[in-house]
């Protein structure tokens, strides 16, 4: 099972992500949209959107540093494990609060708000929110579990080299043998998100709406 989950499934996820995104953009370009609901409910998006996106950017930055940059490189720069741990917590905890808090507000807006929001929520949206919820929760759980100074698990010695081995085309699943279940669930979460990506509103993050700066304003009227 581990061979499939951590040696095969990542490549399936990357393939679906890349091929699916290309097909959607080239074949179903008119469907390339966030399905914006701002005109349905704007006031409750004022704080939820910025919190979520700021937390997302901070979390992605932390993942790039922690996963893609080998441990020996940070140590050669004078950052030992204890200092790195403190820096990771100093950035990870605020990022988790902003990211998860913004996501909860978005969920409240989507599922506990006005009826017209529920009507404009597709089945795929519901699956996406569920997968993102589980992925964020397990990620935050992993961050919180690292607060104790005597924490024996170090993802930079396990998950990080495993992920880099995936990128080099030489998957080494032995790194995942001692990884706690909540980190394993987090890994499955990002793979599932990657496979859902081409078929959901998430594709909008690949677009830069430069033309919005120059087009005329669009006027929305309630009636």
MARTI-610867 format. One line per field, with one value per residue: residue number from 1; residue in one letter; chain; x, z, y of N, C-alpha, C in turn. Coordinates in steps of 0.05 Angstrom, whole numbers, plus 5000, padded with zeros to 4 digits. Each point is the difference from the previous one (the first is absolute). Layout:
k	(NUM;...)
r	(a;...)
c	(A;...)
n_px	(X;...)
n_pz	(Z;...)
n_py	(Y;...)
ca_px	(X;...)
ca_pz	(Z;...)
ca_py	(Y;...)
c_px	(X;...)
c_pz	(Z;...)
c_py	(Y;...)
//
This chain:
k	(1;2;3;4;5;6;7;8;9;10;11;12;13;14;15;16;17;18;19;20;21;22;23;24;25;26;27;28;29;30;31;32;33;34;35;36;37;38;39;40;41;42;43;44;45;46;47;48;49;50;51;52;53;54;55;56;57;58;59;60;61;62;63;64;65;66;67;68;69;70;71;72;73;74;75;76;77;78;79;80;81;82;83;84;85;86;87;88;89;90;91;92;93;94;95;96;97;98;99;100;101;102;103;104;105;106;107;108;109;110;111;112;113;114;115;116;117;118;119;120;121;122;123;124;125;126;127;128;129;130;131;132;133;134;135;136;137;138;139;140;141;142;143;144;145;146;147;148;149;150;151;152;153;154;155;156;157;158;159;160;161;162;163;164;165;166;167;168;169;170;171;172;173;174;175;176;177;178;179;180;181;182;183;184;185;186;187;188;189;190;191;192;193;194;195;196;197;198;199;200;201;202;203;204;205;206;207;208;209;210;211;212;213;214;215;216;217;218;219;220;221;222;223)
r	(x;x;x;x;x;x;x;x;x;x;x;x;x;x;x;x;x;x;x;x;x;x;x;x;x;x;x;x;x;x;x;x;x;x;x;x;x;x;x;x;x;x;x;x;x;x;x;x;x;x;x;x;x;x;x;x;x;x;x;x;x;x;x;x;x;x;x;x;x;x;x;x;x;x;x;x;x;x;x;x;x;x;x;x;x;x;x;x;x;x;x;x;x;x;x;x;x;x;x;x;x;x;x;x;x;x;x;x;x;x;x;x;x;x;x;x;x;x;x;x;x;x;x;x;x;x;x;x;x;x;x;x;x;x;x;x;x;x;x;x;x;x;x;x;x;x;x;x;x;x;x;x;x;x;x;x;x;x;x;x;x;x;x;x;x;x;x;x;x;x;x;x;x;x;x;x;x;x;x;x;x;x;x;x;x;x;x;x;x;x;x;x;x;x;x;x;x;x;x;x;x;x;x;x;x;x;x;x;x;x;x;x;x;x;x;x;x;x;x;x;x;x;x)
c	(A;A;A;A;A;A;A;A;A;A;A;A;A;A;A;A;A;A;A;A;A;A;A;A;A;A;A;A;A;A;A;A;A;A;A;A;A;A;A;A;A;A;A;A;A;A;A;A;A;A;A;A;A;A;A;A;A;A;A;A;A;A;A;A;A;A;A;A;A;A;A;A;A;A;A;A;A;A;A;A;A;A;A;A;A;A;A;A;A;A;A;A;A;A;A;A;A;A;A;A;A;A;A;A;A;A;A;A;A;A;A;A;A;A;A;A;A;A;A;A;A;A;A;A;A;A;A;A;A;A;A;A;A;A;A;A;A;A;A;A;A;A;A;A;A;A;A;A;A;A;A;A;A;A;A;A;A;A;A;A;A;A;A;A;A;A;A;A;A;A;A;A;A;A;A;A;A;A;A;A;A;A;A;A;A;A;A;A;A;A;A;A;A;A;A;A;A;A;A;A;A;A;A;A;A;A;A;A;A;A;A;A;A;A;A;A;A;A;A;A;A;A;A)
n_px	(5016;5021;5006;4974;4995;5024;4995;4973;4984;5024;5009;4981;5005;5027;4995;4982;5016;5021;4994;4987;5020;5018;4987;4997;5025;5008;4986;5001;5012;4976;5008;5021;4990;4999;4982;5009;4999;5019;4987;5003;5025;5001;4983;4990;5007;4993;4995;4981;4996;5005;4986;4982;5001;5000;4983;4988;5005;4994;4979;4995;5005;4986;4981;5004;5002;4979;4988;5002;5004;5020;5000;5018;4982;4979;5010;5007;4975;5005;4980;5005;4996;5012;5019;5004;4999;5015;5016;5000;5002;5020;5006;5002;5003;5012;5016;5002;5004;5015;5015;5001;5006;5015;5010;5001;5010;5017;5004;5002;5014;5013;5002;5006;5003;4998;4974;5002;5015;4982;4982;5019;4997;5019;4995;5013;4986;4979;5006;5003;4978;4990;5011;4994;4976;4998;5008;4984;4980;5006;5001;4978;4989;5012;4991;4977;5001;5010;4980;4995;5018;4988;4986;4997;4976;5016;4981;5020;4998;4974;4980;5018;5018;4978;4991;5024;4998;4975;5010;5019;4976;5010;4974;5005;4983;5025;5001;4979;5017;5014;4988;4993;4977;5001;5026;4995;4981;5018;5017;4982;4998;5027;5003;4981;5010;5023;4987;4991;5024;5005;4985;5015;4990;5016;4991;4983;5013;4995;4980;5011;4980;5021;4983;4996;5026;4992;4984;4977;4989;4996;4976;4998;4976;4990;4988)
n_pz	(5000;5017;4987;5002;5026;5005;4983;4999;5022;5011;4985;5010;5024;4996;4990;5018;5018;4988;4994;5023;5011;4985;5004;5026;5000;4987;5014;5025;4983;4989;5009;4991;5024;5017;4981;4996;5026;4993;4976;5009;5009;5003;5018;5001;4976;5013;5021;4993;4978;5010;5021;4984;4982;5020;5014;4976;4994;5026;4998;4976;5010;5022;4983;4985;5022;5012;4976;4985;5022;4992;5020;4985;4982;5015;5005;4975;5001;5019;4988;5026;5009;5023;4987;4983;5022;5012;4979;4998;5027;5000;4978;5009;5025;4994;4983;5019;5018;4984;4992;5023;5013;4980;5001;5026;4997;4982;5017;5020;4984;4993;5024;5014;4975;4980;4996;4989;5022;5015;4988;5003;5018;4983;4990;4979;5004;5005;4980;4985;5011;4996;4976;4993;5011;4990;4977;5004;5008;4982;4983;5010;4999;4977;4995;5010;4988;4985;5016;5011;5017;5014;4981;4998;4989;4980;4990;5008;5017;4996;5005;5009;5009;5012;5006;5008;5012;5007;5005;5011;5004;5025;5001;5023;5000;5002;4988;4989;5006;5010;4979;5019;5009;5017;5000;5003;5017;5010;4997;5009;5018;4999;5000;5018;5013;4995;5007;5021;5002;4980;5018;5014;5017;5010;4975;5013;5017;4977;5005;4984;5014;4984;4983;5025;4999;4977;5008;4988;5019;5014;4992;5026;4994;5024;4986)
n_py	(4976;5000;4978;4994;5003;4991;4980;4996;5003;5007;4980;4985;5011;4999;4976;4994;5010;4990;4974;4997;5014;4987;4977;5007;5008;4978;4982;5005;5016;4998;4976;5013;4996;5020;5004;5024;5002;5018;4998;4975;5002;5027;5007;4975;5009;5023;4984;4983;5014;5025;4991;4989;5020;5017;4986;4998;5026;5006;4984;5010;5024;4994;4990;5021;5015;4990;4999;5022;5015;4986;4983;4987;5010;4995;4976;4999;5010;4981;4987;4995;4976;5008;5014;4980;4985;5018;5002;4974;4999;5019;4986;4975;5007;5023;4986;4981;5019;5014;4980;4987;5023;5008;4975;5000;5025;4990;4980;5017;5016;4978;4989;5022;5010;5017;4995;5024;5000;4987;5015;5018;4981;4993;4976;5008;5023;4985;4985;5021;5011;4976;4997;5025;4996;4976;5011;5021;4984;4982;5020;5012;4975;4996;5025;4996;4976;5020;5009;4975;5010;4980;5013;4974;5006;4996;5015;5016;4980;5005;5018;5017;4982;4991;5025;5006;4977;5009;5024;4985;4989;5002;4993;5010;4980;4992;5025;4988;4981;5020;5008;5017;4988;5021;4995;4974;5007;5017;4981;4983;5019;5006;4974;4998;5020;4989;4977;5014;5010;4984;4988;5018;5017;4981;4994;5016;4985;4988;5017;5018;5011;5001;4988;4990;5005;4990;4980;5004;5015;4978;5008;4994;4992;5006;5019)
ca_px	(4984;5018;5012;4982;4992;5023;5018;4985;4979;5009;5002;4973;4990;5013;4991;4973;5003;5012;4984;4973;5000;5004;4976;4978;5006;5000;4975;4978;5010;4978;4993;5023;4989;4996;4971;4999;4974;5001;4976;4979;5005;5026;5009;5014;5024;5019;5022;5005;5018;5027;5011;5005;5021;5024;5008;5008;5027;5019;5003;5015;5028;5012;5004;5022;5025;5002;4999;5018;5028;5012;5009;5028;5003;4994;5021;5024;4995;5002;4974;4999;4973;4984;4992;4981;4975;4988;4991;4977;4977;4993;4985;4980;4976;4983;4990;4978;4977;4988;4990;4977;4979;4988;4986;4975;4982;4990;4981;4975;4987;4991;4981;4983;4990;4975;4992;5010;5027;4998;4990;5022;5022;4998;5009;5030;5007;4998;5023;5024;5001;5005;5028;5016;4997;5016;5028;5008;4999;5023;5024;5001;5005;5028;5014;4996;5014;5028;5006;5018;5028;5011;4987;5020;4996;5010;4991;5022;5016;4983;4983;5015;5015;4981;4988;5021;5005;4978;5006;5023;4992;5011;4986;5010;4978;5010;4999;4973;4993;4997;4985;4974;4977;4988;5017;4993;4974;5006;5012;4978;4983;5009;4998;4972;4995;5013;4984;4975;5007;4992;4971;4987;5005;5027;5016;5003;5026;5020;4994;5006;4980;5013;4981;4981;5010;4995;4973;4979;4987;4975;4980;4980;4976;4985;4974)
ca_pz	(5000;5000;4974;4982;5011;5001;4978;4974;5000;4994;4971;4990;5007;4983;4973;4998;5004;4977;4976;5004;4998;4972;4985;5007;4989;4970;4989;5014;5009;5009;5027;5017;5016;5028;5006;5021;5014;5015;4996;5016;5029;4998;5025;5016;4986;5005;5017;4995;4977;5006;5020;4987;4980;5014;5013;4980;4990;5021;5003;4977;5003;5020;4989;4981;5015;5016;4984;4977;5007;5017;5027;5001;4989;5022;5020;4990;5002;5028;5013;5011;5002;5019;4989;4979;5013;5010;4977;4988;5017;4999;4975;4995;5017;4989;4974;5005;5011;4978;4979;5009;5007;4975;4987;5016;4993;4973;5002;5012;4979;4979;5009;5022;4995;4986;4984;4972;4999;4999;4973;4982;5008;4986;5014;5000;5020;5026;5003;5003;5027;5019;4998;5011;5029;5012;4995;5018;5028;5005;4999;5025;5021;4998;5010;5030;5012;5001;5020;5022;4992;5000;4979;4987;4972;4984;4972;4981;4997;4989;4979;4981;4981;4984;4979;4981;4985;4980;4979;4984;4986;5014;5025;5022;5020;5027;5017;5010;5018;5027;5000;5014;4982;4992;4978;4977;4990;4987;4974;4984;4996;4978;4976;4992;4991;4974;4980;4997;4990;4973;4997;5019;4998;5007;4977;4997;5011;4979;4982;5009;4986;4993;4984;5018;5006;4977;4990;5013;5023;4997;5019;5009;5013;5015;4986)
ca_py	(5024;5023;5002;5014;5027;5019;4995;5001;5020;5028;5004;5001;5026;5019;4996;5011;5029;5013;4994;5010;5029;5008;4993;5018;5027;5000;4989;5012;5026;5017;4991;5007;5021;4995;5001;5020;5003;5026;5016;4987;5006;5014;5011;4980;4993;5021;4991;4972;4998;5008;4983;4974;5002;5007;4975;4981;5008;4995;4971;4990;5008;4982;4974;5001;5001;4975;4976;5000;5007;4979;5008;5007;5026;5019;4998;5013;5028;5007;4996;4973;4989;5015;5026;4995;4992;5025;5016;4986;5004;5028;5006;4980;5004;5022;4992;4981;5015;5016;4982;4985;5019;5010;4978;4996;5022;4995;4978;5011;5015;4982;4980;5008;5027;5003;4977;5003;4990;4971;4993;5004;4983;4975;4976;5001;5019;4987;4981;5017;5011;4978;4992;5022;5000;4978;5006;5022;4991;4982;5017;5015;4981;4995;5023;5001;4978;5006;5021;4991;5001;4973;4984;4983;4998;5022;4994;5006;4975;4979;5009;5017;4984;4983;5016;5006;4975;4998;5019;4990;4975;4977;5001;4984;5000;4993;5024;5004;4978;5009;5026;4998;4997;5025;5010;4984;5010;5025;4993;4991;5024;5016;4985;5001;5028;5002;4986;5015;5026;5007;4998;5018;5029;5006;5007;5029;5009;4999;5022;5027;5017;5026;5017;5013;5027;5019;4998;5017;4989;4985;5010;4980;5012;4980;4995)
c_px	(5017;5014;4982;4995;5023;5021;4988;4981;5010;5003;4973;4989;5012;4991;4972;5001;5009;4983;4972;4998;5004;4975;4978;5005;4997;4973;4976;5007;4978;4991;5022;4992;4999;4971;4995;4971;4999;4975;4976;5003;5027;5011;5016;5025;5023;5024;5008;5020;5029;5014;5009;5024;5027;5012;5010;5028;5021;5005;5016;5030;5014;5005;5023;5027;5004;5003;5022;5029;5011;5010;5028;5005;4994;5021;5025;4997;5000;4974;4999;4971;4982;4990;4980;4973;4985;4989;4975;4975;4991;4985;4977;4974;4983;4988;4976;4975;4986;4987;4975;4977;4986;4983;4973;4979;4988;4980;4974;4985;4987;4976;4981;4989;4974;4995;5011;5029;5000;4991;5023;5025;4996;5010;5030;5010;5000;5023;5026;5003;5006;5029;5019;4999;5018;5030;5011;5001;5025;5026;5004;5007;5030;5017;4998;5016;5030;5007;5018;5029;5012;4987;5020;4997;5009;4994;5022;5018;4984;4984;5014;5016;4982;4988;5021;5007;4978;5006;5022;4993;5011;4987;5011;4979;5010;5000;4973;4993;4995;4984;4973;4977;4989;5017;4995;4974;5003;5012;4978;4981;5010;4999;4971;4993;5012;4983;4973;5004;4989;4970;4984;5007;5029;5018;5005;5027;5021;4996;5007;4982;5011;4980;4980;5008;4992;4972;4981;4988;4975;4981;4981;4977;4984;4974;5002)
c_pz	(5000;4973;4980;5009;4997;4978;4973;4999;4995;4970;4986;5005;4982;4971;4996;5002;4974;4975;5002;4997;4971;4984;5006;4987;4970;4988;5013;5012;5011;5028;5020;5017;5030;5007;5022;5012;5015;4997;5016;5029;5002;5028;5016;4987;5006;5016;4993;4977;5006;5021;4988;4982;5013;5014;4981;4990;5021;5003;4977;5002;5020;4989;4980;5015;5014;4984;4979;5006;5019;5027;5000;4990;5022;5022;4991;5001;5029;5015;5009;5004;5019;4990;4977;5011;5010;4977;4987;5016;4998;4975;4996;5016;4990;4973;5003;5010;4978;4979;5009;5008;4976;4986;5015;4993;4972;5000;5012;4980;4979;5009;5022;4996;4985;4981;4972;4998;4997;4972;4980;5008;4987;5017;5001;5020;5028;5005;5005;5028;5020;4999;5011;5030;5013;4996;5018;5029;5007;4999;5025;5024;5000;5011;5031;5013;5002;5020;5022;4991;4998;4979;4984;4970;4985;4970;4980;4996;4987;4976;4978;4980;4983;4977;4978;4983;4979;4977;4982;4985;5012;5028;5021;5023;5028;5019;5014;5021;5028;5002;5014;4981;4991;4978;4975;4988;4986;4972;4981;4993;4976;4974;4989;4990;4972;4978;4995;4986;4972;4996;5018;4995;5007;4977;4997;5011;4978;4980;5013;4984;4994;4986;5018;5006;4979;4990;5014;5023;4992;5022;5007;5013;5013;4986;4972)
c_py	(5025;5005;5016;5029;5020;4995;5003;5023;5029;5005;5001;5028;5022;4998;5012;5030;5014;4996;5011;5030;5009;4995;5020;5028;5001;4992;5014;5028;5018;4993;5006;5024;4993;4997;5020;5003;5026;5016;4988;5007;5012;5008;4979;4990;5019;4991;4971;4996;5007;4982;4973;5001;5008;4975;4980;5006;4994;4970;4988;5007;4982;4972;4999;4998;4973;4975;4999;5007;4979;5011;5010;5029;5022;4999;5013;5030;5010;4996;4971;4991;5015;5027;4997;4993;5025;5017;4987;5004;5029;5008;4981;5005;5024;4993;4981;5014;5016;4981;4985;5018;5010;4979;4995;5022;4995;4977;5010;5016;4983;4982;5008;5028;5000;4976;5001;4991;4970;4990;5002;4984;4972;4976;5000;5020;4987;4980;5016;5011;4978;4992;5022;5001;4979;5005;5022;4991;4982;5016;5016;4982;4994;5023;5001;4978;5006;5021;4990;4999;4972;4983;4985;4998;5025;4995;5006;4976;4978;5009;5016;4984;4981;5016;5007;4975;4996;5019;4991;4975;4975;4998;4980;5000;4992;5023;5003;4979;5010;5026;4996;5001;5027;5014;4983;5009;5026;4996;4991;5023;5016;4985;5000;5028;5004;4987;5015;5027;5007;5002;5019;5029;5007;5008;5030;5010;5000;5023;5026;5019;5028;5018;5014;5029;5021;4998;5019;4985;4984;5008;4977;5015;4978;4992;5011)
//
